[in-house]
């Protein structure tokens, strides 16, 4: 999609952007993606009110075939996967021994292979961990990013647009409510806490219903056909700037951007979609359970309105958030939103009140209450 008229590559704007293929994938022919196609505000409006097609093909894809893959992934990650069946998707985390988030992946299961798509730059780390944990398990994890590409139909009309590709009837995401502290054993059902409907695409690959629309995991050699069919039916393209603005407004964190090396799942609202609180042991589980039972994670994810903007350039990820001269958090993703102006996700200390007068550099910032 980088060849579509008007496309401006993300790395052409920022050579250090996270939104570019890993070096190993670029060497294998994976190309960059568009930040926008000439009118990012219009593209945002399209994703918010109708549907647009976003190129996210720089994301990594790991395939895990093998007869023991489901049980194996169940023991290694935060999600309850033992009951995952063909036609289902979910989300999972890999945590450190101390419960800090190391990896996040979206999941699609087809009955033969479990497909994991993850952040650009994170594929090598995820695959390395999986390979170290193979031992004698009958699994064969491998990096297939050079062969499969991630596209996303985003917006309220996403499932309707999917009909162009011959797929209909994707069910809405089904997410289990997070129980209160010190809940009873068995209160959380033994299933993935987030269940996303997955159906095969006629050209190969899969469509997965997700909170922002529909993800399309397609063979790279069919990517042009998929894009042409959707555009031919009237679906416009939109760049990553538009996608990120929609994501931020929806308060959906991006691991590695809206998190740091100390982040635990409860701080960034990843318990509901990616963590099963009653599945038993996995790496980092003790921290997850202790924080949930106490009911007070040390930090929290907030949406900030940058009210006193002194520059057109949003703050970069990692910029300190201060209160009365003290650092109380950091900025994650900051964007220009077509309705809300400059907004950002940030992680701040739990005791920072919603009405605090925060600063990001010289820019005033206000928390929007959840």
C-alpha positions as CSV (number, residue, x, y, z in Angstrom):
1,X,0.0,0.0,0.0
2,X,3.0,2.3,0.2
3,X,2.8,2.6,-3.6
4,X,-0.7,4.1,-3.5
5,X,-0.8,7.7,-4.7
6,X,-0.3,10.2,-1.9
7,X,1.3,7.7,0.5
8,X,3.9,9.3,2.8
9,X,6.0,6.6,4.5
10,X,6.3,6.7,8.3
11,X,10.1,6.5,8.2
12,X,10.2,9.4,5.7
13,X,8.8,11.6,8.5
14,X,10.7,10.0,11.4
15,X,13.8,7.9,10.6
16,X,13.6,6.5,14.2
17,X,10.0,5.6,14.2
18,X,8.9,2.3,15.7
19,X,6.5,1.9,12.8
20,X,8.9,0.4,10.3
21,X,9.8,-3.2,9.6
22,X,12.5,-5.0,11.6
23,X,15.8,-5.1,9.8
24,X,15.5,-8.9,9.2
25,X,12.1,-8.4,7.7
26,X,13.1,-5.5,5.5
27,X,15.9,-7.7,4.2
28,X,13.3,-10.3,3.3
29,X,11.3,-7.8,1.3
30,X,8.8,-6.4,3.8
31,X,8.2,-2.8,2.9
32,X,7.4,0.3,5.0
33,X,3.9,1.6,5.6
34,X,2.2,4.9,5.2
35,X,1.8,7.4,7.9
36,X,-0.9,9.1,5.8
37,X,-2.2,9.5,2.3
38,X,-2.3,13.3,2.1
39,X,-5.1,14.2,4.6
40,X,-4.7,12.5,8.0
41,X,-7.6,14.4,9.6
42,X,-10.0,13.2,6.9
43,X,-8.6,9.7,7.3
44,X,-9.3,9.9,11.0
45,X,-12.9,11.0,10.4
46,X,-13.4,8.1,8.0
47,X,-12.1,5.5,10.6
48,X,-14.4,7.0,13.3
49,X,-17.6,7.4,11.3
50,X,-17.4,4.7,8.5
51,X,-14.6,2.4,7.5
52,X,-11.1,2.6,6.2
53,X,-8.3,0.2,5.3
54,X,-5.0,0.6,7.2
55,X,-1.7,-1.0,6.2
56,X,-0.1,-2.6,9.3
57,X,2.0,-5.0,7.3
58,X,5.1,-4.0,9.2
59,X,3.9,-6.0,12.3
60,X,5.5,-9.3,13.0
61,X,3.8,-12.6,12.5
62,X,4.7,-15.8,14.3
63,X,3.2,-19.2,13.4
64,X,3.0,-21.9,16.0
65,X,2.0,-25.3,14.4
66,X,2.3,-28.6,16.3
67,X,-0.1,-30.9,18.1
68,X,0.8,-29.6,21.6
69,X,0.7,-25.9,20.7
70,X,-2.5,-25.0,22.6
71,X,-1.5,-26.5,25.9
72,X,2.1,-25.3,25.5
73,X,1.1,-21.6,24.9
74,X,-1.4,-21.9,27.8
75,X,1.4,-22.7,30.3
76,X,3.7,-19.9,29.0
77,X,1.4,-16.9,28.7
78,X,-1.1,-14.9,30.7
79,X,-4.2,-16.1,28.8
80,X,-6.4,-19.1,29.3
81,X,-5.8,-21.0,26.0
82,X,-6.6,-24.6,26.9
83,X,-10.1,-24.3,25.5
84,X,-9.1,-22.2,22.4
85,X,-10.6,-23.8,19.3
86,X,-10.5,-23.2,15.5
87,X,-12.2,-20.0,14.6
88,X,-11.3,-18.1,17.8
89,X,-8.8,-15.4,18.5
90,X,-7.7,-13.6,21.7
91,X,-4.8,-11.6,23.2
92,X,-2.0,-12.8,25.4
93,X,1.0,-11.4,27.3
94,X,4.4,-12.8,28.1
95,X,5.5,-11.5,31.5
96,X,8.8,-11.3,33.3
97,X,9.2,-13.4,36.5
98,X,8.3,-10.2,38.4
99,X,5.1,-9.7,36.4
100,X,6.3,-6.9,34.1
101,X,5.0,-6.9,30.5
102,X,7.6,-8.2,28.0
103,X,5.5,-9.2,25.0
104,X,1.9,-8.7,23.7
105,X,0.4,-10.7,20.9
106,X,-2.9,-10.9,19.1
107,X,-4.0,-14.5,18.5
108,X,-5.8,-16.4,15.7
109,X,-6.4,-20.2,15.8
110,X,-7.2,-22.1,12.7
111,X,-7.2,-25.7,14.1
112,X,-3.7,-26.5,12.8
113,X,-1.7,-23.5,13.6
114,X,-1.8,-20.7,16.2
115,X,-1.0,-17.4,14.7
116,X,0.5,-14.6,16.8
117,X,0.9,-11.0,15.4
118,X,2.9,-8.6,17.4
119,X,4.5,-5.2,17.5
120,X,7.1,-4.3,14.9
121,X,10.5,-4.8,16.6
122,X,9.1,-7.3,19.0
123,X,9.0,-10.5,16.8
124,X,12.6,-11.5,17.5
125,X,12.1,-11.3,21.2
126,X,8.8,-13.2,21.2
127,X,10.2,-16.0,19.0
128,X,13.4,-16.2,21.0
129,X,11.4,-16.8,24.2
130,X,9.2,-19.4,22.6
131,X,12.1,-21.3,21.1
132,X,13.8,-21.3,24.5
133,X,10.7,-22.9,26.1
134,X,10.2,-25.6,23.5
135,X,12.2,-28.4,25.3
136,X,10.5,-31.6,24.1
137,X,7.1,-30.1,23.2
138,X,5.7,-30.9,19.8
139,X,5.6,-27.4,18.5
140,X,7.4,-25.5,15.7
141,X,7.3,-21.7,16.3
142,X,8.7,-19.7,13.4
143,X,8.7,-16.2,12.0
144,X,6.5,-15.9,9.0
145,X,6.4,-12.1,8.7
146,X,7.9,-12.3,5.2
147,X,5.0,-14.5,4.1
148,X,2.0,-12.9,5.9
149,X,0.8,-9.3,6.2
150,X,-1.5,-7.6,8.7
151,X,-4.1,-5.2,7.3
152,X,-7.0,-3.7,9.3
153,X,-10.5,-2.6,8.4
154,X,-11.2,0.1,11.1
155,X,-14.5,1.8,11.9
156,X,-18.2,1.0,12.6
157,X,-18.7,-0.3,9.0
158,X,-15.8,-2.7,9.1
159,X,-17.8,-5.9,9.1
160,X,-20.0,-4.7,6.3
161,X,-16.9,-3.9,4.1
162,X,-15.6,-7.4,4.8
163,X,-18.4,-8.8,2.7
164,X,-16.5,-7.7,-0.3
165,X,-14.0,-10.4,0.5
166,X,-16.6,-13.0,0.8
167,X,-16.7,-13.1,4.6
168,X,-19.8,-12.3,6.7
169,X,-21.2,-12.9,10.2
170,X,-18.2,-12.1,12.4
171,X,-19.5,-11.9,15.9
172,X,-18.8,-9.0,18.2
173,X,-15.8,-9.3,20.6
174,X,-16.8,-11.2,23.7
175,X,-14.8,-10.0,26.8
176,X,-15.3,-11.4,30.3
177,X,-15.7,-8.8,33.0
178,X,-12.8,-8.5,35.4
179,X,-13.8,-9.8,38.9
180,X,-13.3,-7.8,42.0
181,X,-10.4,-8.3,44.4
182,X,-10.4,-11.7,46.3
183,X,-12.9,-13.2,43.9
184,X,-14.1,-16.8,44.4
185,X,-12.2,-19.6,42.5
186,X,-14.2,-20.5,39.4
187,X,-15.8,-17.1,39.1
188,X,-13.8,-16.5,35.9
189,X,-14.9,-19.0,33.3
190,X,-12.2,-21.4,31.9
191,X,-11.9,-19.8,28.5
192,X,-10.0,-16.9,26.9
193,X,-11.0,-13.7,28.7
194,X,-11.4,-12.0,25.3
195,X,-12.8,-14.1,22.5
196,X,-12.5,-12.7,18.9
197,X,-14.4,-14.4,16.1
198,X,-12.0,-15.7,13.3
199,X,-13.0,-16.8,9.8
200,X,-11.0,-17.9,6.8
201,X,-10.6,-15.6,3.8
202,X,-11.1,-17.0,0.3
203,X,-7.7,-15.8,-0.8
204,X,-6.0,-17.5,2.2
205,X,-5.4,-16.1,5.7
206,X,-8.0,-15.0,8.2
207,X,-10.3,-12.2,9.3
208,X,-10.5,-11.6,13.0
209,X,-13.1,-9.3,14.7
210,X,-11.4,-7.0,17.2
211,X,-12.6,-4.0,19.2
212,X,-11.5,-1.4,16.5
213,X,-12.8,-3.3,13.6
214,X,-11.5,-6.4,11.7
215,X,-7.9,-7.5,11.3
216,X,-6.9,-9.3,8.1
217,X,-4.0,-11.7,8.2
218,X,-3.3,-12.4,4.6
219,X,-0.6,-14.1,2.5
220,X,1.7,-11.4,1.2
221,X,1.3,-12.6,-2.4
222,X,-2.5,-12.0,-2.0
223,X,-2.1,-8.6,-0.4
224,X,-2.5,-6.6,-3.6
225,X,-5.6,-8.5,-4.6
226,X,-7.2,-7.9,-1.2
227,X,-6.4,-4.2,-1.2
228,X,-7.7,-3.8,-4.8
229,X,-10.9,-5.6,-4.1
230,X,-11.6,-3.4,-1.0
231,X,-10.7,-0.2,-2.7
232,X,-12.7,-1.2,-5.7
233,X,-15.8,-1.6,-3.5
234,X,-15.3,2.0,-2.2
235,X,-13.3,1.4,1.0
236,X,-10.8,4.3,1.3
237,X,-7.3,3.9,2.6
238,X,-6.1,5.5,5.8
239,X,-2.6,5.8,7.3
240,X,-1.1,4.9,10.6
241,X,-1.5,8.4,12.0
242,X,-5.3,8.0,11.7
243,X,-5.2,4.5,13.2
244,X,-3.1,5.7,16.1
245,X,-5.4,8.6,16.8
246,X,-8.4,6.3,16.9
247,X,-6.6,3.9,19.2
248,X,-5.5,6.6,21.6
249,X,-9.0,8.0,21.8
250,X,-10.2,4.4,22.6
251,X,-7.6,4.2,25.4
252,X,-6.0,1.1,23.9
253,X,-2.4,0.9,25.0
254,X,0.4,-0.2,22.7
255,X,3.0,-2.4,24.4
256,X,6.5,-0.9,24.0
257,X,5.1,2.6,23.4
258,X,2.6,3.2,26.2
259,X,4.5,0.9,28.6
260,X,8.0,0.9,30.1
261,X,10.1,-1.9,31.6
262,X,8.2,-1.7,34.9
263,X,4.7,-1.8,33.6
264,X,2.4,-4.6,34.9
265,X,-0.9,-5.5,33.2
266,X,-3.3,-3.9,35.7
267,X,-1.7,-0.5,35.2
268,X,-2.6,-0.3,31.5
269,X,-6.0,-2.0,31.4
270,X,-4.7,-5.3,29.9
271,X,-6.3,-7.6,32.5
272,X,-9.6,-7.9,30.7
273,X,-8.4,-8.7,27.2
274,X,-5.2,-10.5,27.9
275,X,-5.0,-12.0,31.4
276,X,-6.9,-14.8,33.0
277,X,-6.9,-14.3,36.7
278,X,-7.8,-17.9,37.7
279,X,-5.9,-20.1,35.3
280,X,-3.1,-21.2,37.6
281,X,0.7,-20.8,37.3
282,X,2.6,-19.0,34.5
283,X,5.6,-16.7,34.7
284,X,4.7,-13.5,36.5
285,X,1.4,-14.8,37.8
286,X,2.2,-14.1,41.5
287,X,2.6,-10.4,40.9
288,X,-0.6,-10.3,38.8
289,X,-2.6,-12.0,41.6
290,X,-1.1,-10.0,44.4
291,X,-1.8,-6.6,42.7
292,X,-5.3,-7.6,41.8
293,X,-6.2,-8.8,45.3
294,X,-4.8,-5.6,46.8
295,X,-6.9,-3.7,44.2
296,X,-4.3,-0.9,43.9
297,X,-1.7,-1.1,41.1
298,X,1.0,1.5,41.6
299,X,0.2,3.4,38.4
300,X,-2.6,3.8,35.9
301,X,-3.2,4.6,32.3
302,X,-4.9,7.9,31.6
303,X,-6.0,9.9,28.5
304,X,-4.6,13.4,28.6
305,X,-5.8,16.5,26.8
306,X,-2.9,18.8,26.0
307,X,-4.6,22.1,26.7
308,X,-1.8,24.6,26.8
309,X,0.0,23.4,23.6
310,X,3.1,25.4,22.9
311,X,4.1,23.6,19.8
312,X,2.5,21.7,16.9
313,X,4.8,18.7,17.5
314,X,3.3,16.2,20.0
315,X,5.6,15.1,22.8
316,X,7.6,12.0,22.2
317,X,7.0,8.7,23.9
318,X,8.8,8.6,27.3
319,X,8.5,12.4,27.9
320,X,8.1,13.0,31.7
321,X,4.7,14.1,33.1
322,X,5.2,16.4,36.1
323,X,3.0,17.7,38.9
324,X,4.3,20.6,41.0
325,X,7.8,20.0,39.7
326,X,7.8,16.3,40.5
327,X,7.8,13.6,37.8
328,X,4.6,11.5,38.2
329,X,4.6,9.5,35.0
330,X,5.5,9.5,31.3
331,X,3.8,10.1,28.0
332,X,3.1,7.1,25.6
333,X,1.4,7.9,22.3
334,X,0.6,11.5,21.6
335,X,-1.5,12.4,18.5
336,X,-3.5,15.2,16.8
337,X,-7.1,14.1,17.0
338,X,-9.6,15.6,14.4
339,X,-12.2,16.3,17.2
340,X,-10.3,16.3,20.5
341,X,-7.1,18.2,19.4
342,X,-3.8,17.1,20.9
343,X,-4.3,14.1,23.2
344,X,-2.0,11.4,24.6
345,X,-2.0,8.2,26.6
346,X,0.2,8.4,29.7
347,X,1.0,6.2,32.7
348,X,0.9,8.2,35.9
349,X,1.1,7.4,39.6
350,X,-2.1,6.0,41.1
351,X,-2.5,8.9,43.6
352,X,-2.5,11.6,40.9
353,X,-6.0,13.0,41.1
354,X,-8.1,13.5,37.9
355,X,-8.2,17.3,38.4
356,X,-4.4,17.6,38.8
357,X,-2.7,20.4,36.8
358,X,-0.1,18.4,34.9
359,X,2.8,19.6,32.7
360,X,4.5,17.9,29.8
361,X,7.5,20.1,29.3
362,X,5.9,23.5,29.1
363,X,2.6,22.1,27.9
364,X,-0.4,21.9,30.3
365,X,-2.2,18.6,30.4
366,X,-5.5,17.5,31.9
367,X,-6.7,14.0,32.7
368,X,-10.0,13.0,31.1
369,X,-11.8,10.9,33.8
370,X,-12.4,7.3,32.7
